[in-house]
């Protein structure tokens, strides 16, 4: 049976072998830096001002929900949507055939 001191020596040697590894040191430094960068800089990228009003066309292929979708989008405050057209499947097919 192994004594506790022998087990401790083995654990210590294994731990130090892992800690002294370059990959361990780099990971220990890089992961917190990445987390801080993710939490600080990512929101800064998305706080820029986009277009105040988005102009879209609703193409309703077969569901018949185009009008309902257009009404729902017009109720959204940020960003606001301007629905320029609501096309059904037959209208969309005609528009794609025209030059």
N, C-alpha and C positions, 0 to 999 in steps of 0.2 A: 504494500500500500504506500502511495506517495504521500509525503508530508506536505503540510500547507505551505511551507517555505519553498519547496520545490515547485509547486503549482504556481505560486506567486512569481518566482523567477521566470517561469515559462511565459506566463501572462505578460510580465513586464517586457521581456524580450520581444514577444509578438507585437505588443502595443508600440514599442519604440520603433520596430521595423516598419510599421505602417505609418507612423507619424513622421518619420524622417524621409519618407518617400516624397519626391517632387510633386507627383500628382496630387497627393493629399494636401500639401501646402498650397498649391495653386488653387485647388478646389475650395479650400477653406477661405481663401482670400476672394476668389472670383464670385462665388455664390452670393455672399452678402452684397457685394458691389452690384451684381446683376439685379438682385432684388430691389435695392435702393434705386437703381436706374429705372427699373420697370415701374416702380411706384411713383417716381418723381417726373421722369421725362415723358412717359407715355401719355399721361393726362395733358401735358403741355402741347403735344402734337395735335390733340383733338379739341383743344379749346379755341383754335383759330376760327375766325368767322367764315362760314360757308355762305352760299347764296341764301338770301332772305326768303326768296320765293322760288319754288321748283315747278317747272312746267312739264307736265307729263301727259301721255296719251294712254287711256285704258283700252286694252284690246280684250274683249270678252269672246272667247272662242266658242264655248258651248254651255256655260253655266247659267247665263242670264243674270249674273250678279254684278255686271259692270256698273249699272246706275247706282246700286247700293254701295259698291266700293267707292265710287266717285264722291258720293255724299259723305261717306265716312272720312275720306281723305280731306275733304274741304273743312271738316270740323277740327282737324288737327291744327294746333296753334304753332308749334315750332317743329320743324320748318313748315311754312305754309305751302300748300300745293295749289297750283292753277291747273285745272283739268281742261285741256284745250279740245279734246275730242274723246268720245266714247264710241269705239268701233265694235261691231258685232263680227262674227266669223265671215259672213258674206261680204261685209264692207271691207274688212281687212284683206280678203282675197282680191277684191276688185282694185284696191289701192296698190297692192304689190304687183299686179299685172300692168298697171299703167306706167309709161316711161317716166 
